[in-house]
Amino acid sequence: MKHLETLPSKHCSTSECKHQRELKSVNRIKGQVGGIGNMLEQDRYCLDVIAQIRAARAALKTLETRILETHLRTCVIDAFKQPDAGAQDEKIQEILDLFRRYESE
């Protein structure tokens, strides 16, 4: 698993690409992960801990999907509204690079 590897930093060019709802999800996930740590400190039953880990993973997957959908519906669509084919190709390549980087997960 690749840790903390990121693509080159870029920012969404549209004001529609805001993630307020996703920030709430991140805070909820932080609480879940903190709860997992507490469970480990309290020597809770292994299967209960695993159930919480799986719930946190599912929440992260949902968060990832929502952020990708927002990106596609805002940043990518904006690129395709422009006459610049290079900007369009760049958005496609960014998504392909992201999926290739993590395709074994």
C-alpha positions in Angstrom: 0.0 0.0 0.0 1.3 3.4 -0.9 1.2 5.9 1.9 0.9 9.6 1.6 1.7 9.7 -2.1 -0.2 12.4 -3.8 -0.5 13.8 -7.3 1.0 17.2 -7.9 -1.0 19.9 -6.0 -3.7 21.6 -8.0 -6.8 23.5 -7.0 -10.3 23.3 -8.5 -10.8 26.2 -10.8 -14.5 26.4 -10.2 -16.4 27.9 -7.2 -18.8 24.9 -7.4 -16.1 22.5 -6.2 -16.6 23.0 -2.5 -16.5 20.2 0.0 -18.4 21.3 3.0 -20.4 18.1 3.2 -17.3 16.1 2.8 -15.5 18.0 5.6 -18.4 16.9 7.9 -17.7 13.3 6.8 -14.0 13.6 7.5 -14.8 14.8 11.0 -17.1 11.8 11.5 -14.4 9.5 10.2 -11.8 11.0 12.5 -14.2 10.1 15.4 -14.5 6.6 14.1 -10.7 6.1 13.9 -10.3 7.6 17.3 -12.9 5.2 18.6 -10.9 2.3 17.1 -7.8 3.5 19.0 -9.9 3.7 22.2 -11.1 0.1 21.6 -7.6 -1.1 21.2 -6.5 0.6 24.4 -9.4 -1.0 26.2 -8.5 -4.4 24.8 -11.9 -4.8 23.2 -12.9 -8.0 21.4 -11.0 -8.3 18.2 -14.1 -8.8 16.0 -15.7 -5.7 17.4 -12.6 -3.7 16.5 -12.6 -5.2 13.0 -16.2 -4.3 12.6 -15.4 -0.6 13.4 -12.4 -0.7 11.0 -14.6 -1.9 8.3 -17.2 0.8 9.0 -14.4 3.4 8.8 -13.2 2.0 5.5 -16.7 2.1 4.1 -17.1 5.7 5.2 -13.7 6.5 3.5 -14.9 4.8 0.3 -18.1 6.8 0.3 -16.2 10.0 0.9 -13.8 9.1 -2.0 -16.7 8.5 -4.3 -18.5 11.8 -3.5 -15.3 13.8 -4.0 -14.6 12.0 -7.3 -18.2 12.7 -8.4 -17.9 16.4 -7.5 -14.6 16.6 -9.4 -16.2 15.0 -12.5 -19.3 17.2 -12.3 -17.3 20.5 -11.8 -13.6 20.5 -12.7 -13.8 18.0 -15.6 -17.0 19.4 -17.1 -15.5 22.9 -16.9 -12.4 21.7 -18.8 -14.7 20.2 -21.5 -16.6 23.4 -21.9 -13.3 25.1 -22.9 -12.0 25.0 -26.5 -8.6 24.0 -25.2 -8.1 20.3 -26.0 -5.0 20.3 -23.9 -7.0 21.1 -20.7 -9.4 18.3 -21.6 -6.6 15.8 -22.1 -5.0 16.9 -18.8 -8.1 16.2 -16.8 -8.5 12.7 -18.4 -4.8 12.0 -17.7 -5.1 13.1 -14.1 -7.9 10.7 -13.4 -6.1 7.8 -15.2 -2.9 8.5 -13.2 -4.9 8.5 -10.0 -6.5 5.1 -10.8 -3.3 3.6 -12.0 -1.4 4.6 -8.9 -3.8 2.8 -6.7 -5.2 0.0 -8.9 -4.0 -2.8 -6.7 -6.1 -1.6 -3.8 
